[in-house]
Amino acid sequence: MINLDTLIRILIARRLLIGGVALAVIALTLIITVATPKRYMATTDLIVDGKGQDPISGQSMPARIMAGYLATQAEIIRSRNVASKVIDELKLTANEELIHELSLPDNQSEGRKALLTYLDTGLVVDTERESNVLNISFKAKNPLLAAQIADAFAQAYIQTNLELRIEPAKQTARWYDQQLASLRTALVERQNALSAYQEKHDILVNNDRLDLESAKLAELSSMLIAVQNERLNNTTRNNQISGSHGAIPAQALDNPQVQRLSTELAQAQAKLNDLLTRVGENHPQYRQAQGDVDSLNQQLEQALRLINGSVRSSVELSQSREEQLKSELAAQKERVLQFSRSRNEFTLLKQEVDNSQAAYDAALARATQTKLESQVALTDISILNTALPPIRPTTPRAAMNLLLGALTGTLFGIGIALCREWMDRRIRNQYDIEQSLGLPVLSYIPALAVSGGSARKAIPTFL
């Protein structure tokens, strides 16, 4: 077991080996650093507006979850779509410097693949913590080219972001155009069907025919009830007149002529009775009075016969009027029912037209909004800082490389020293003796300085 004191003695003993290894690694690092081509990194800063307003409706858009949203935007920047736009914008396929650096083949397809790989290798996309800033960086041997490519990536990304927003809106607009055509056709068909049905059944929009016919039906019902009552009254009067058996019925007394004749007959009868008492039956005055009474009776009977005939005529007329009204009422009921059925069918057709109109209007409004969205060249991405050609190279970093080389060489040298020590184990202190022999050390004589400045090593003696 190696303790700290033993480790320090080993390192001191092997210091030349450790130093030599460290210097060799530092020298190798320096050679690699000098041989590595210098590469420059230019950075373009973009800002993403995570909460804005809809340019069409003017309403505030919901805030996005920026962590996931920025990660998605970073993947879009790394996509082949954006890289292809950069190649076309900067005409990298005709760049002599890149053709020489990448040894691009004459085959355009293969050369484009090589450029895509080159852009993917040199591109670095970072997001600022707790901010809406995207950093687009690119490494290249030429600092000016690095700045141009970084800016080109920013512009291509903004254009792609617009396309990703506009293209779905265009597809939706085309779909709405197709739907509008079918909805328009369906609306016209339903409107034509409604107009044809309305014309066929004579249904007026501004005048409710059903209400008029219902009112007419109610009027006929009232008239029929009145005629039925009249018929019943006339029948009753006729029965009373027919069954009077010489007596004047009460209904006939309402007649002015009957009232007059009844009065005159009563007076003549009274006069006749008076003459019978005073002069007798054979007296000429009595006989004249008797003739007057008979004449009045005949007139009264004739008046009663006329009244009876008039009542019978009224009964017959009432019966005829009642039958006519019943027929008209039945026809009116059928007409009202027919108008009701027609009105119900008309209402259904009208609802279909209204629904088709509402669907068409909604689709038209949405299609108009979608077309506007497909034409809006606005995005929530803005360039905060354009890329500047860097003055100092990003890689290689000489100081950092030498520091890492020294650290790596030292660690590697220590590792080699420990391996050598493990292969060539020496006793360096009393702990090594105790561990090797299993015996305790009672005392030891420390190393003494040699007089005369001799270079011989002083070795301690253990007892």
C-alpha positions, 0 to 999 in steps of 0.5 A: 500500500502506497501512502502519501509519503511514499508517493511523494518520494516516488515522484521525486525519484522519477521527476526526470521521467515525469518532466521528460514525458510532460515536455514531450507531450507539450512539444507534440501539442505545440506541433499539432497547434501550429499545424492545425489550420486556423478557423474563425467563428462568426455569430449572428444573434436572433430574437424570437418574439414569443408573445405577439399579436395576430396580424389578421385578427389583432388578438393577442397570441398565447405565449409559447413555452420558450424552451421547447419552441427555441429547441424546435427553431434550432432544429429548423436552422440545422435542417437541410432546407435552410442549408440548401437555401444558404448554398443557393443564396451565396452560390457556394457551388461556384465558390473557388475557395470552397471548391479548392478547400473541399475538393468538390467533385464535378458532379453537381449532386455530389458537390451539393452533398459535400457542401451540406456536410460542410455547412452542418459541420461548421454550424453551431446553434445555441440558445441563451438561458432564460431568454428569447435569443438564438445564436447562429455561429459558423466556423470557416477558414475565411473570417469573411466567409464565416460571417457571410454564411452565418448571416445567410443562415439567419436569412434562410431561417427567417424565410423558412419560418415564413414558408412554414407558416404560409404554406399550411395557410395556402393549403388550407385556403385551397381546401376552403376554395374546394369546399366553397364550390360544393357549399355554393352548389348545395346552397343554390340547389336548396334555394331553387328547391325552396323557390319551386316549392313556394311557387307550386303551393302559392306560399307567400313570404310576406303574407302568411296564407295559413293564418288567413285560411285559419281565420276563415275556418274559424269564421265558417265554424261560427256561421255554422253554429249560428245557422244550426241554432237558427234551424233548431229555433225554426224547427221548434216554432214549426212544431209548436205551430203545427201542434196548436190544434186551433189555438194561436201559438205563442210564437204566432202572437209575435206577428203584428198581423196576427196580433191585430186580427186576434184583437179584432176577433176578440172584439167581434166575438164580444159584440156577437155575444152581446147581440146574442143576449140582447136580440137573439140569433135571428136578428140581422145585426147578430147575423152580420156580427156572426159574418164578421167573426167568421171573416176574421177567423178565416183571415186569422187562419190564413195568416196562421197558414202563411206564418206556418209556411214561412216557418217551414220555409225558414226551417228548410232554408236553415237546413240547406244553409247548414248543409252548405256550411258543413260542406264549406267547413269540411273543404276549408278544414282540408285546405287548412290542413294542406296549407299546414303541411305545405307550411311545414315542408316550406319551413324545413326547406327554409331551414335547409337553406338557412343552414346552407347559407350559414355554412357557406358564410362561415366557410367564406369568412374563414377562407378569406382570413386564411387567404390573408394569412397565406399572404402575410409576410410577417414573422416573429423572428428578428435579427438582433446582431449581424455577424462580423468577420472575426479578427482572432481565430476561434481554433486552435487556441494555443494557450489553452492547448499548451495548458491542456498539453502540460496537464495531460503530459504531467498526468501521463508522466506520473502514470508512467512513473507509477508503472515503472515503480510498480515494475521496479519496487525499491525500499524508500522508507521504514514503511516499505520495510515493515510492509515487505518484511512484516517486522517493525523498524526499531530505529534508523540512521538518517543520511549524513551530508558528505564533506567535500561537496561529494556528489555521492548519494547519502542513503539512510540506514534502518535497524 
